[in-house]
């Protein structure tokens, strides 16, 4: 019983930590993209065309 509970709580922790890691890495990735002037120009071009 205790072992099963530990297994379930471990799975939940794994899932939430995976989500947290994914969010953190995607945030860093987007931040890095925002810092690159090439991507800023592309994004500016895309948004100016679409508006």
ABEGO torsion letter per residue (X at the ends): XAAAAAAAAAAAAAAAAAAAAAAAAAAAAAAAAAABAAAAAAAAAAAAAAX
